[in-house]
Amino acid sequence: MNREKMTQITLNIPDEELTFFMKLIEKFNYETVINDFSVSDEMKNLLDERRLTSKVENFVPWNEAKKQFSFKTEK
């Protein structure tokens, strides 16, 4: 992976503008970063088990999967 200098930007998007914003950024090459993320051993084991029992023909490419996400904000 090319490690060029990057700038990270955090935005607060009003709920009513989120759909428009997500459609807009889909046109750009962006990377999702999760900073505070940890997985318990129990969750790792569950994920490993699911990987072993999953069928390759049921896999969904990441670019398609992320289109299925809906983002909600806490009120």
N, C-alpha and C positions, 0 to 999 in steps of 0.2 A: 504494500500500500504506500502510495506517495505521501510523505509526511511534510507537506508544505505548511507554512505558517497559516493559522486559522484564527478567526475571531468568533467567539461565542456570543450570541445575542439571545436575551430572554425577553419575551413580549407578553404583555397582558392584553388579551383579545376579548372584547365584549361578547357575551354569549350570542347575541343576535348577529354578530359578524363572523362567528367561528366557521360556519360552513363555507362562506365566501373565502375566508382566509385559507382554509385547508385546500380548497380547489386551486387557489392561486399558488401556494407553495408546492403543490404536486407538480407544477410545471418546472420547478427548479430541482437541482440535484441537492438533496439535503440528507442529513444523517440524524437519526433520533439518538439522543444521549440520555441515559438514565443514570443519575449520579448516586442516589441513595438506594441501592438495590442489593439485597442479600437473599440468599436462598438457603433454607434449612436443609439438613441432611434428608429429612423425610420428603421434602419437595424434590430434591435431587433424585432420590430413589424412584419417586413416582414418575418423574420425567424420563428417567432411564428406562423404566418399565414400558412407558407409552411408546418410546422410540423403538424398542425391541418388538412390540406387538403391532405397530402401525404398518400399513401397506403403503408402499411408495406411490402407487397410483392415486392415493387419497391426499398426498401432500399438496399444499398450495404454495406457490412462490411468494416470497415476502412482499413483493410489489403489489400482488393481488390481495394478500391477507390484510395489509395495512389499510386498504381501501374500505374494508369491512368494519374498521373500528369506528366507534362514535365516541366523541369526547364530551364529557360532562364536567361542569365545574361545581364546586361546593358553594352553597348559598348560605 
